[in-house]
């Protein structure tokens, strides 16, 4: 079995879900602009995503077991969610937005910075819906031998995005502040999600 398609699917799905204007991304960008504990913050956010994704995939795989009807229902529900997410992203692409990170204020210690990163990551209910349920159920549809590649792809997307956001903050901050850039990015995300939705429907219906 070729693990590359599963890796790419996991990467695209995770990247599409994580690249958005939100508190966690703004915090990582802020730390990157301030050059404070960037490596620790990036590593924590990426590892937290990877652990949640792996737990979701393994947990959903065990829950589904020999229940093809439930697996199909979850796959179709996931496809519907991705389609709706894609449509929302395309609608966002029509509206100017920007990601801003407040760079002022006093610096913070590593422990305080990690505590804030944990709060932004783990206290967001969408994290659990996205990683444990949505990504978990889609990853569980993969053959057992390819689930590791799917999780690796999804985790790599988190590491790549947070690394780019944190370590490239000074160079990328003007780009992220341009509404046109986010419109283009949302358009790409919307099309990617619609494609993944179509592929998931095809898989669920045995195509």
GUZAZA-427921 format. One record per residue: residue in one letter; x, y, z of N, C-alpha, C in turn. Coordinates in Angstrom, 1 decimal. Example, Ala and Ser with C-alpha at 12.3 -4.5 7.8 and 13.67 -1.06 7.14 Angstrom:
residues 2
+---------+--------+--------+--------+--------+--------+--------+--------+--------+--------+
: residuo :   n.xx :   n.yy :   n.zz :  ca.xx :  ca.yy :  ca.zz :   c.xx :   c.yy :   c.zz :
+---------+--------+--------+--------+--------+--------+--------+--------+--------+--------+
:       a :   13.2 :   -5.7 :    7.8 :   12.3 :   -4.5 :    7.8 :   13.2 :   -3.3 :    7.8 :
:       s :   12.8 :   -2.2 :    7.1 :   13.7 :   -1.1 :    7.1 :   12.9 :    0.0 :    7.9 :
+---------+--------+--------+--------+--------+--------+--------+--------+--------+--------+
//
This chain:
residues 207
+---------+--------+--------+--------+--------+--------+--------+--------+--------+--------+
: residuo :   n.xx :   n.yy :   n.zz :  ca.xx :  ca.yy :  ca.zz :   c.xx :   c.yy :   c.zz :
+---------+--------+--------+--------+--------+--------+--------+--------+--------+--------+
:       x :    0.8 :   -1.2 :    0.0 :    0.0 :    0.0 :    0.0 :    0.9 :    1.3 :    0.0 :
:       x :    0.5 :    2.2 :   -0.8 :    1.3 :    3.4 :   -0.9 :    0.8 :    4.4 :    0.1 :
:       x :    1.6 :    4.8 :    1.1 :    1.2 :    5.7 :    2.2 :    1.0 :    7.2 :    1.8 :
:       x :    1.5 :    7.5 :    0.6 :    1.6 :    8.9 :    0.2 :    0.2 :    9.6 :    0.1 :
:       x :   -0.8 :    8.9 :   -0.5 :   -2.1 :    9.5 :   -0.6 :   -2.7 :    9.8 :    0.8 :
:       x :   -2.6 :    8.8 :    1.7 :   -3.1 :    9.0 :    3.1 :   -2.4 :   10.2 :    3.8 :
:       x :   -1.0 :   10.3 :    3.6 :   -0.3 :   11.4 :    4.2 :   -0.8 :   12.7 :    3.6 :
:       x :   -0.9 :   12.8 :    2.3 :   -1.4 :   14.0 :    1.7 :   -2.8 :   14.4 :    2.1 :
:       x :   -3.7 :   13.4 :    2.2 :   -5.0 :   13.7 :    2.7 :   -5.0 :   14.2 :    4.1 :
:       x :   -4.2 :   13.6 :    5.0 :   -4.1 :   14.1 :    6.4 :   -3.5 :   15.5 :    6.4 :
:       x :   -2.5 :   15.7 :    5.6 :   -1.9 :   17.1 :    5.6 :   -2.8 :   18.1 :    5.1 :
:       x :   -3.5 :   17.9 :    4.0 :   -4.5 :   18.9 :    3.5 :   -5.6 :   19.1 :    4.4 :
:       x :   -6.2 :   18.1 :    5.0 :   -7.3 :   18.2 :    5.9 :   -6.9 :   19.1 :    7.2 :
:       x :   -5.8 :   18.7 :    7.8 :   -5.3 :   19.4 :    9.0 :   -5.0 :   20.9 :    8.7 :
:       x :   -4.3 :   21.1 :    7.5 :   -3.9 :   22.4 :    7.2 :   -5.1 :   23.3 :    6.9 :
:       x :   -6.1 :   22.7 :    6.2 :   -7.3 :   23.5 :    6.0 :   -8.1 :   23.9 :    7.2 :
:       x :   -8.0 :   23.0 :    8.2 :   -8.8 :   23.3 :    9.5 :   -8.0 :   24.3 :   10.4 :
:       x :   -6.7 :   24.3 :   10.3 :   -5.9 :   25.1 :   11.2 :   -5.6 :   26.5 :   10.8 :
:       x :   -5.5 :   26.7 :    9.4 :   -5.2 :   28.0 :    8.9 :   -6.5 :   28.8 :    8.9 :
:       x :   -6.6 :   29.6 :    9.9 :   -7.7 :   30.5 :   10.1 :   -7.3 :   31.7 :   11.0 :
:       x :   -8.1 :   32.7 :   10.9 :   -7.9 :   33.9 :   11.8 :   -8.5 :   33.5 :   13.1 :
:       x :   -7.7 :   33.4 :   14.1 :   -8.2 :   33.0 :   15.4 :   -7.2 :   33.3 :   16.5 :
:       x :   -7.6 :   33.1 :   17.8 :   -6.8 :   33.5 :   18.9 :   -5.5 :   32.8 :   19.0 :
:       x :   -5.5 :   31.5 :   18.7 :   -4.3 :   30.7 :   18.8 :   -3.2 :   31.1 :   17.8 :
:       x :   -3.7 :   31.3 :   16.5 :   -2.7 :   31.8 :   15.5 :   -2.2 :   33.2 :   15.8 :
:       x :   -3.1 :   34.0 :   16.3 :   -2.6 :   35.4 :   16.7 :   -1.6 :   35.3 :   17.8 :
:       x :   -1.8 :   34.4 :   18.8 :   -0.9 :   34.3 :   19.9 :    0.5 :   33.8 :   19.4 :
:       x :    0.5 :   32.8 :   18.5 :    1.8 :   32.3 :   18.0 :    2.5 :   33.4 :   17.2 :
:       x :    1.7 :   34.1 :   16.4 :    2.3 :   35.2 :   15.6 :    2.9 :   36.3 :   16.5 :
:       x :    2.2 :   36.6 :   17.6 :    2.7 :   37.6 :   18.6 :    4.0 :   37.2 :   19.2 :
:       x :    4.0 :   35.9 :   19.6 :    5.3 :   35.4 :   20.2 :    6.4 :   35.4 :   19.2 :
:       x :    6.1 :   35.2 :   17.9 :    7.1 :   35.2 :   16.9 :    7.6 :   36.6 :   16.7 :
:       x :    6.7 :   37.6 :   16.7 :    7.1 :   39.0 :   16.5 :    8.0 :   39.5 :   17.7 :
:       x :    7.7 :   39.0 :   18.9 :    8.4 :   39.3 :   20.1 :    9.7 :   38.5 :   20.2 :
:       x :    9.7 :   37.4 :   19.5 :   10.9 :   36.4 :   19.6 :   11.0 :   35.9 :   21.0 :
:       x :    9.9 :   35.5 :   21.6 :    9.8 :   35.0 :   23.0 :    9.4 :   33.6 :   23.0 :
:       x :   10.2 :   32.7 :   23.3 :    9.9 :   31.2 :   23.5 :    9.2 :   30.6 :   22.3 :
:       x :    9.6 :   31.1 :   21.1 :    9.0 :   30.7 :   19.9 :    9.1 :   29.2 :   19.7 :
:       x :   10.2 :   28.6 :   19.9 :   10.4 :   27.2 :   19.7 :    9.5 :   26.3 :   20.6 :
:       x :    9.4 :   26.7 :   21.9 :    8.6 :   26.0 :   22.8 :    7.1 :   26.1 :   22.5 :
:       x :    6.7 :   27.3 :   22.0 :    5.3 :   27.5 :   21.7 :    4.9 :   26.7 :   20.4 :
:       x :    5.7 :   26.8 :   19.4 :    5.5 :   26.0 :   18.2 :    5.4 :   24.5 :   18.5 :
:       x :    6.4 :   24.0 :   19.2 :    6.5 :   22.6 :   19.5 :    5.3 :   22.2 :   20.3 :
:       x :    4.8 :   23.0 :   21.3 :    3.7 :   22.6 :   22.1 :    2.4 :   22.5 :   21.3 :
:       x :    2.2 :   23.6 :   20.4 :    1.0 :   23.6 :   19.6 :    0.9 :   22.4 :   18.6 :
:       x :    2.1 :   22.1 :   18.0 :    2.2 :   21.1 :   17.1 :    2.0 :   19.7 :   17.7 :
:       x :    2.6 :   19.5 :   18.9 :    2.5 :   18.2 :   19.6 :    1.1 :   18.0 :   20.1 :
:       x :    0.5 :   19.1 :   20.6 :   -0.9 :   19.0 :   21.1 :   -1.8 :   18.5 :   20.0 :
:       x :   -1.7 :   19.1 :   18.8 :   -2.5 :   18.7 :   17.7 :   -2.2 :   17.3 :   17.3 :
:       x :   -1.0 :   16.9 :   17.3 :   -0.6 :   15.5 :   16.9 :   -1.2 :   14.5 :   17.8 :
:       x :   -1.1 :   14.8 :   19.1 :   -1.6 :   13.8 :   20.1 :   -3.1 :   13.7 :   20.0 :
:       x :   -3.8 :   14.8 :   19.9 :   -5.3 :   14.8 :   19.7 :   -5.7 :   14.1 :   18.4 :
:       x :   -5.0 :   14.3 :   17.4 :   -5.3 :   13.7 :   16.1 :   -5.1 :   12.2 :   16.2 :
:       x :   -4.0 :   11.8 :   16.8 :   -3.7 :   10.3 :   16.9 :   -4.7 :    9.7 :   17.8 :
:       x :   -5.1 :   10.4 :   18.9 :   -6.1 :    9.8 :   19.8 :   -7.4 :    9.7 :   19.1 :
:       x :   -7.8 :   10.7 :   18.3 :   -9.0 :   10.7 :   17.6 :   -9.1 :    9.5 :   16.6 :
:       x :   -8.0 :    9.3 :   15.8 :   -8.0 :    8.3 :   14.8 :   -8.0 :    6.9 :   15.5 :
:       x :   -7.2 :    6.7 :   16.5 :   -7.2 :    5.4 :   17.1 :   -8.5 :    5.1 :   17.9 :
:       x :   -9.0 :    6.2 :   18.5 :  -10.3 :    6.0 :   19.3 :  -11.5 :    5.7 :   18.3 :
:       x :  -11.5 :    6.5 :   17.2 :  -12.6 :    6.3 :   16.3 :  -12.5 :    4.9 :   15.6 :
:       x :  -11.2 :    4.5 :   15.3 :  -11.0 :    3.2 :   14.7 :  -11.5 :    2.1 :   15.6 :
:       x :  -11.3 :    2.2 :   16.9 :  -11.8 :    1.2 :   17.8 :  -13.3 :    1.2 :   18.0 :
:       x :  -13.8 :    2.4 :   18.0 :  -15.3 :    2.6 :   18.2 :  -16.0 :    2.1 :   17.0 :
:       x :  -15.5 :    2.3 :   15.8 :  -16.2 :    1.8 :   14.6 :  -16.1 :    0.3 :   14.4 :
:       x :  -14.8 :   -0.2 :   14.6 :  -14.6 :   -1.7 :   14.6 :  -15.3 :   -2.3 :   13.3 :
:       x :  -16.1 :   -3.2 :   13.6 :  -16.8 :   -3.9 :   12.5 :  -18.2 :   -3.4 :   12.3 :
:       x :  -18.3 :   -2.1 :   12.3 :  -19.6 :   -1.4 :   12.1 :  -19.6 :   -0.6 :   10.8 :
:       x :  -19.7 :   -1.2 :    9.7 :  -19.6 :   -0.5 :    8.4 :  -20.7 :    0.5 :    8.2 :
:       x :  -21.9 :    0.3 :    8.8 :  -22.9 :    1.2 :    8.6 :  -22.6 :    2.5 :    9.4 :
:       x :  -22.1 :    2.4 :   10.6 :  -21.7 :    3.6 :   11.4 :  -20.6 :    4.3 :   10.7 :
:       x :  -19.6 :    3.6 :   10.2 :  -18.5 :    4.2 :    9.5 :  -18.9 :    5.0 :    8.3 :
:       x :  -19.8 :    4.4 :    7.6 :  -20.4 :    5.1 :    6.4 :  -21.1 :    6.4 :    6.8 :
:       x :  -21.9 :    6.3 :    7.8 :  -22.7 :    7.4 :    8.3 :  -21.7 :    8.6 :    8.8 :
:       x :  -20.7 :    8.2 :    9.5 :  -19.7 :    9.2 :   10.0 :  -19.0 :    9.8 :    8.8 :
:       x :  -18.7 :    9.0 :    7.8 :  -17.9 :    9.5 :    6.6 :  -18.8 :   10.5 :    5.9 :
:       x :  -20.1 :   10.2 :    5.7 :  -21.0 :   11.1 :    5.0 :  -21.2 :   12.4 :    5.8 :
:       x :  -21.3 :   12.2 :    7.2 :  -21.4 :   13.4 :    8.0 :  -20.2 :   14.3 :    7.9 :
:       x :  -19.0 :   13.6 :    7.9 :  -17.8 :   14.4 :    7.8 :  -17.7 :   15.1 :    6.4 :
:       x :  -18.2 :   14.4 :    5.4 :  -18.2 :   15.1 :    4.1 :  -19.1 :   16.3 :    4.1 :
:       x :  -20.2 :   16.2 :    4.7 :  -21.1 :   17.3 :    4.8 :  -20.5 :   18.5 :    5.5 :
:       x :  -19.8 :   18.2 :    6.6 :  -19.1 :   19.2 :    7.4 :  -18.1 :   19.9 :    6.6 :
:       x :  -17.3 :   19.1 :    5.9 :  -16.2 :   19.6 :    5.0 :  -16.8 :   20.5 :    3.9 :
:       x :  -17.9 :   20.1 :    3.3 :  -18.5 :   20.9 :    2.3 :  -19.0 :   22.2 :    2.9 :
:       x :  -19.6 :   22.2 :    4.0 :  -20.1 :   23.4 :    4.7 :  -18.9 :   24.3 :    5.0 :
:       x :  -17.8 :   23.7 :    5.5 :  -16.6 :   24.4 :    5.9 :  -16.0 :   25.1 :    4.7 :
:       x :  -16.0 :   24.3 :    3.6 :  -15.5 :   24.9 :    2.3 :  -16.3 :   26.0 :    1.8 :
:       x :  -17.6 :   25.9 :    1.9 :  -18.5 :   27.0 :    1.4 :  -18.2 :   28.2 :    2.3 :
:       x :  -18.1 :   28.0 :    3.6 :  -17.8 :   29.2 :    4.5 :  -16.5 :   29.8 :    4.2 :
:       x :  -15.5 :   29.0 :    3.9 :  -14.2 :   29.6 :    3.5 :  -14.3 :   30.4 :    2.2 :
:       x :  -15.1 :   29.9 :    1.3 :  -15.2 :   30.7 :    0.0 :  -16.0 :   32.0 :    0.3 :
:       x :  -17.0 :   31.9 :    1.2 :  -17.7 :   33.2 :    1.6 :  -16.7 :   34.2 :    2.3 :
:       x :  -15.8 :   33.6 :    3.1 :  -14.9 :   34.5 :    3.8 :  -13.9 :   35.2 :    2.8 :
:       x :  -13.7 :   34.4 :    1.7 :  -12.8 :   34.9 :    0.7 :  -13.3 :   36.2 :    0.0 :
:       x :  -14.6 :   36.4 :    0.1 :  -15.3 :   37.5 :   -0.5 :  -15.2 :   38.8 :    0.4 :
:       x :  -14.8 :   38.6 :    1.7 :  -14.8 :   39.6 :    2.7 :  -13.4 :   39.9 :    3.1 :
:       x :  -13.0 :   41.2 :    3.3 :  -11.6 :   41.5 :    3.8 :  -11.5 :   41.2 :    5.2 :
:       x :  -10.4 :   40.4 :    5.5 :  -10.1 :   40.1 :    6.9 :   -8.5 :   40.2 :    7.1 :
:       x :   -8.1 :   40.3 :    8.3 :   -6.7 :   40.3 :    8.6 :   -6.4 :   39.7 :    9.9 :
:       x :   -5.2 :   39.2 :   10.0 :   -4.7 :   38.6 :   11.3 :   -3.8 :   39.6 :   12.0 :
:       x :   -4.2 :   40.1 :   13.1 :   -3.4 :   41.1 :   13.8 :   -2.9 :   40.5 :   15.1 :
:       x :   -1.7 :   40.8 :   15.5 :   -1.1 :   40.3 :   16.8 :   -0.6 :   41.5 :   17.5 :
:       x :   -1.1 :   41.8 :   18.7 :   -0.7 :   42.9 :   19.6 :    0.7 :   42.6 :   20.0 :
:       x :    1.7 :   43.5 :   19.7 :    3.1 :   43.2 :   20.0 :    3.5 :   44.0 :   21.3 :
:       x :    2.6 :   44.7 :   21.8 :    3.0 :   45.5 :   23.0 :    2.9 :   44.7 :   24.3 :
:       x :    3.1 :   45.3 :   25.4 :    3.0 :   44.7 :   26.7 :    4.3 :   44.1 :   27.2 :
:       x :    4.3 :   43.7 :   28.4 :    5.5 :   43.1 :   29.0 :    5.7 :   41.7 :   28.6 :
:       x :    7.0 :   41.3 :   28.6 :    7.3 :   39.9 :   28.2 :    6.8 :   39.0 :   29.3 :
:       x :    6.8 :   37.7 :   28.9 :    6.4 :   36.7 :   29.9 :    7.4 :   35.6 :   29.9 :
:       x :    7.4 :   34.8 :   31.0 :    8.3 :   33.7 :   31.2 :    7.8 :   32.5 :   30.3 :
:       x :    8.6 :   31.5 :   30.2 :    8.3 :   30.3 :   29.4 :    7.1 :   29.6 :   29.9 :
:       x :    7.0 :   29.5 :   31.2 :    5.8 :   28.7 :   31.8 :    4.5 :   29.5 :   31.5 :
:       x :    4.6 :   30.8 :   31.7 :    3.4 :   31.6 :   31.4 :    3.0 :   31.5 :   30.0 :
:       x :    4.0 :   31.6 :   29.1 :    3.7 :   31.5 :   27.7 :    3.1 :   30.2 :   27.3 :
:       x :    3.6 :   29.1 :   27.8 :    3.1 :   27.8 :   27.5 :    1.7 :   27.6 :   28.1 :
:       x :    1.5 :   28.2 :   29.3 :    0.1 :   28.2 :   29.9 :   -0.9 :   28.8 :   29.0 :
:       x :   -0.5 :   30.0 :   28.4 :   -1.4 :   30.7 :   27.5 :   -1.6 :   29.8 :   26.2 :
:       x :   -0.5 :   29.2 :   25.7 :   -0.7 :   28.4 :   24.5 :   -1.6 :   27.2 :   24.8 :
:       x :   -1.5 :   26.6 :   26.0 :   -2.4 :   25.5 :   26.4 :   -3.8 :   26.0 :   26.4 :
:       x :   -4.0 :   27.1 :   27.0 :   -5.4 :   27.6 :   27.1 :   -6.0 :   27.9 :   25.7 :
:       x :   -5.2 :   28.5 :   24.8 :   -5.8 :   28.8 :   23.5 :   -6.0 :   27.5 :   22.7 :
:       x :   -5.2 :   26.5 :   23.0 :   -5.3 :   25.2 :   22.3 :   -6.4 :   24.3 :   22.8 :
:       x :   -6.4 :   24.1 :   24.1 :   -7.2 :   23.0 :   24.8 :   -8.5 :   23.5 :   25.3 :
:       x :   -8.7 :   24.8 :   25.4 :  -10.0 :   25.3 :   25.9 :  -10.9 :   25.8 :   24.8 :
:       x :  -10.5 :   25.5 :   23.6 :  -11.3 :   25.8 :   22.4 :  -12.1 :   24.5 :   22.0 :
:       x :  -13.4 :   24.6 :   22.2 :  -14.2 :   23.3 :   21.9 :  -14.1 :   22.9 :   20.5 :
:       x :  -13.8 :   23.8 :   19.5 :  -13.7 :   23.4 :   18.1 :  -12.5 :   22.5 :   17.9 :
:       x :  -11.5 :   22.6 :   18.8 :  -10.3 :   21.7 :   18.7 :  -10.8 :   20.2 :   18.8 :
:       x :  -11.6 :   20.0 :   19.7 :  -12.1 :   18.6 :   19.9 :  -13.0 :   18.1 :   18.8 :
:       x :  -13.9 :   19.0 :   18.4 :  -14.7 :   18.6 :   17.3 :  -13.9 :   18.4 :   16.0 :
:       x :  -12.9 :   19.2 :   15.8 :  -12.1 :   19.0 :   14.6 :  -11.2 :   17.8 :   14.6 :
:       x :  -10.4 :   17.7 :   15.7 :   -9.4 :   16.7 :   15.8 :   -9.9 :   15.3 :   16.2 :
:       x :  -10.6 :   15.3 :   17.3 :  -11.1 :   14.0 :   17.8 :  -12.2 :   13.4 :   17.0 :
:       x :  -13.2 :   14.2 :   16.6 :  -14.3 :   13.7 :   15.9 :  -14.1 :   13.7 :   14.4 :
:       x :  -13.9 :   14.9 :   13.8 :  -13.9 :   15.0 :   12.3 :  -12.6 :   14.3 :   11.8 :
:       x :  -11.4 :   14.8 :   12.2 :  -10.2 :   14.2 :   11.7 :  -10.1 :   12.7 :   12.1 :
:       x :  -10.5 :   12.4 :   13.3 :  -10.5 :   11.0 :   13.8 :  -11.3 :   10.1 :   13.0 :
:       x :  -12.6 :   10.5 :   12.7 :  -13.4 :    9.7 :   11.9 :  -13.0 :    9.5 :   10.5 :
:       x :  -12.4 :   10.5 :    9.9 :  -11.9 :   10.4 :    8.5 :  -10.6 :    9.6 :    8.5 :
:       x :   -9.7 :    9.8 :    9.5 :   -8.5 :    8.9 :    9.6 :   -8.9 :    7.5 :    9.8 :
:       x :   -9.9 :    7.2 :   10.6 :  -10.3 :    5.8 :   10.8 :  -10.8 :    5.1 :    9.6 :
:       x :  -11.2 :    5.9 :    8.6 :  -11.7 :    5.3 :    7.3 :  -10.5 :    4.7 :    6.5 :
:       x :   -9.3 :    5.1 :    6.8 :   -8.1 :    4.6 :    6.2 :   -7.9 :    3.1 :    6.6 :
:       x :   -7.3 :    2.3 :    5.7 :   -6.9 :    1.0 :    6.1 :   -5.9 :    1.0 :    7.2 :
:       x :   -5.9 :    0.0 :    8.1 :   -5.1 :    0.0 :    9.3 :   -3.7 :    0.4 :    9.0 :
:       x :   -3.1 :   -0.1 :    7.9 :   -1.7 :    0.1 :    7.6 :   -1.4 :    1.5 :    7.2 :
:       x :   -2.4 :    2.3 :    6.9 :   -2.2 :    3.7 :    6.4 :   -2.6 :    4.7 :    7.4 :
:       x :   -3.1 :    4.3 :    8.5 :   -3.6 :    5.3 :    9.5 :   -2.4 :    6.1 :   10.0 :
:       x :   -1.2 :    5.4 :   10.2 :    0.0 :    6.1 :   10.7 :    0.4 :    7.2 :    9.7 :
:       x :    0.3 :    6.9 :    8.4 :    0.7 :    7.9 :    7.4 :   -0.3 :    9.1 :    7.5 :
:       x :   -1.6 :    8.8 :    7.7 :   -2.6 :    9.9 :    7.8 :   -2.3 :   10.8 :    9.0 :
:       x :   -2.0 :   10.2 :   10.1 :   -1.7 :   10.9 :   11.3 :   -0.4 :   11.7 :   11.1 :
:       x :    0.6 :   11.1 :   10.5 :    1.9 :   11.8 :   10.3 :    1.6 :   13.0 :    9.4 :
:       x :    0.8 :   12.9 :    8.3 :    0.5 :   14.0 :    7.5 :   -0.2 :   15.1 :    8.2 :
:       x :   -1.2 :   14.8 :    9.0 :   -2.0 :   15.8 :    9.7 :   -1.1 :   16.5 :   10.7 :
:       x :   -0.2 :   15.7 :   11.4 :    0.7 :   16.3 :   12.4 :    1.7 :   17.2 :   11.7 :
:       x :    2.2 :   16.8 :   10.6 :    3.2 :   17.6 :    9.8 :    2.6 :   18.9 :    9.4 :
:       x :    1.3 :   18.9 :    9.1 :    0.7 :   20.2 :    8.7 :    0.7 :   21.2 :    9.9 :
:       x :    0.4 :   20.7 :   11.1 :    0.4 :   21.6 :   12.2 :    1.8 :   22.1 :   12.5 :
:       x :    2.8 :   21.2 :   12.4 :    4.2 :   21.6 :   12.7 :    4.6 :   22.6 :   11.6 :
:       x :    4.3 :   22.4 :   10.4 :    4.7 :   23.3 :    9.3 :    4.0 :   24.7 :    9.5 :
:       x :    2.7 :   24.7 :    9.8 :    2.0 :   26.0 :    9.9 :    2.5 :   26.8 :   11.1 :
:       x :    2.5 :   26.1 :   12.3 :    3.0 :   26.9 :   13.5 :    4.4 :   27.3 :   13.4 :
:       x :    5.3 :   26.5 :   12.7 :    6.7 :   26.9 :   12.5 :    6.8 :   28.1 :   11.6 :
:       x :    6.0 :   28.1 :   10.5 :    6.0 :   29.2 :    9.6 :    5.5 :   30.4 :   10.3 :
:       x :    4.4 :   30.3 :   11.1 :    3.8 :   31.4 :   11.8 :    4.7 :   32.0 :   12.9 :
:       x :    5.4 :   31.1 :   13.6 :    6.2 :   31.6 :   14.7 :    7.6 :   32.1 :   14.3 :
:       x :    8.3 :   31.3 :   13.5 :    9.7 :   31.6 :   13.1 :    9.7 :   32.6 :   11.9 :
:       x :    8.6 :   32.6 :   11.1 :    8.6 :   33.6 :   10.0 :    7.8 :   34.8 :   10.3 :
:       x :    7.4 :   35.0 :   11.6 :    6.5 :   36.1 :   11.9 :    6.9 :   37.5 :   11.4 :
:       x :    8.2 :   37.8 :   11.6 :    8.6 :   39.2 :   11.2 :    8.5 :   39.4 :    9.7 :
:       x :    8.8 :   38.4 :    9.0 :    8.7 :   38.6 :    7.5 :    7.3 :   38.4 :    7.0 :
:       x :    6.5 :   37.6 :    7.7 :    5.1 :   37.3 :    7.2 :    4.1 :   38.2 :    7.8 :
:       x :    4.4 :   38.9 :    8.9 :    3.3 :   39.7 :    9.5 :    2.7 :   40.8 :    8.6 :
:       x :    3.5 :   41.4 :    7.7 :    2.8 :   42.4 :    6.8 :    1.9 :   41.6 :    5.8 :
:       x :    2.3 :   40.4 :    5.4 :    1.5 :   39.6 :    4.5 :    0.2 :   39.2 :    5.2 :
:       x :    0.3 :   38.7 :    6.5 :   -0.9 :   38.3 :    7.2 :   -1.8 :   39.5 :    7.5 :
:       x :   -1.3 :   40.7 :    7.5 :   -2.1 :   41.9 :    7.8 :   -2.8 :   42.4 :    6.5 :
:       x :   -2.6 :   41.8 :    5.4 :   -3.2 :   42.2 :    4.1 :   -4.5 :   41.4 :    3.9 :
:       x :   -5.6 :   42.0 :    3.9 :   -6.9 :   41.3 :    3.7 :   -6.9 :   40.5 :    2.4 :
:       x :   -6.3 :   41.0 :    1.3 :   -6.2 :   40.3 :    0.0 :   -5.6 :   38.9 :    0.2 :
:       x :   -4.5 :   38.8 :    1.0 :   -3.8 :   37.6 :    1.1 :   -4.7 :   36.5 :    1.8 :
:       x :   -5.5 :   36.9 :    2.8 :   -6.4 :   36.0 :    3.4 :   -7.5 :   35.6 :    2.6 :
:       x :   -7.9 :   36.5 :    1.7 :   -9.0 :   36.2 :    0.7 :   -8.5 :   35.1 :   -0.2 :
:       x :   -7.3 :   35.2 :   -0.7 :   -6.7 :   34.1 :   -1.6 :   -6.6 :   32.8 :   -0.8 :
:       x :   -6.1 :   32.9 :    0.4 :   -5.9 :   31.7 :    1.2 :   -7.2 :   31.0 :    1.5 :
:       x :   -8.2 :   31.8 :    1.9 :   -9.5 :   31.2 :    2.2 :  -10.1 :   30.6 :    0.9 :
:       x :   -9.9 :   31.2 :   -0.2 :  -10.3 :   30.6 :   -1.5 :   -9.7 :   29.2 :   -1.7 :
:       x :   -8.4 :   29.1 :   -1.5 :   -7.7 :   27.9 :   -1.7 :   -8.2 :   26.8 :   -0.7 :
:       x :   -8.4 :   27.2 :    0.6 :   -8.9 :   26.3 :    1.6 :  -10.3 :   25.8 :    1.2 :
:       x :  -11.1 :   26.7 :    0.8 :  -12.5 :   26.3 :    0.4 :  -12.5 :   25.3 :   -0.7 :
:       x :  -11.7 :   25.5 :   -1.7 :  -11.7 :   24.5 :   -2.8 :  -11.1 :   23.2 :   -2.3 :
:       x :  -10.1 :   23.2 :   -1.5 :   -9.5 :   22.0 :   -0.9 :  -10.5 :   21.2 :   -0.1 :
:       x :  -11.2 :   21.9 :    0.7 :  -12.2 :   21.2 :    1.6 :  -13.3 :   20.6 :    0.7 :
:       x :  -13.8 :   21.3 :   -0.3 :  -14.8 :   20.7 :   -1.2 :  -14.3 :   19.5 :   -1.9 :
:       x :  -13.0 :   19.5 :   -2.3 :  -12.4 :   18.3 :   -3.0 :  -12.3 :   17.2 :   -2.0 :
:       x :  -11.9 :   17.4 :   -0.8 :  -11.8 :   16.4 :    0.3 :  -13.2 :   15.8 :    0.6 :
:       x :  -14.2 :   16.7 :    0.6 :  -15.6 :   16.2 :    0.8 :  -16.0 :   15.3 :   -0.3 :
:       x :  -15.7 :   15.6 :   -1.5 :  -16.1 :   14.8 :   -2.6 :  -15.4 :   13.4 :   -2.6 :
:       x :  -14.1 :   13.4 :   -2.2 :  -13.4 :   12.2 :   -2.1 :  -13.9 :   11.3 :   -1.0 :
:       x :  -14.4 :   12.0 :    0.1 :  -14.9 :   11.2 :    1.2 :  -16.2 :   10.6 :    0.9 :
:       x :  -17.1 :   11.3 :    0.2 :  -18.4 :   10.8 :   -0.3 :  -18.1 :    9.6 :   -1.2 :
:       x :  -17.2 :    9.7 :   -2.1 :  -16.8 :    8.6 :   -3.0 :  -16.4 :    7.4 :   -2.2 :
:       x :  -15.5 :    7.6 :   -1.2 :  -15.1 :    6.5 :   -0.4 :  -16.2 :    5.8 :    0.4 :
:       x :  -17.1 :    6.7 :    0.9 :  -18.2 :    6.2 :    1.8 :  -19.2 :    5.4 :    0.9 :
:       x :  -19.3 :    5.7 :   -0.3 :  -20.3 :    5.0 :   -1.2 :  -19.7 :    3.9 :   -2.0 :
:       x :  -18.4 :    3.7 :   -1.7 :  -17.7 :    2.5 :   -2.3 :  -17.3 :    2.8 :   -3.7 :
:       x :  -17.1 :    4.1 :   -4.1 :  -16.7 :    4.4 :   -5.4 :  -15.2 :    4.2 :   -5.7 :
+---------+--------+--------+--------+--------+--------+--------+--------+--------+--------+
//
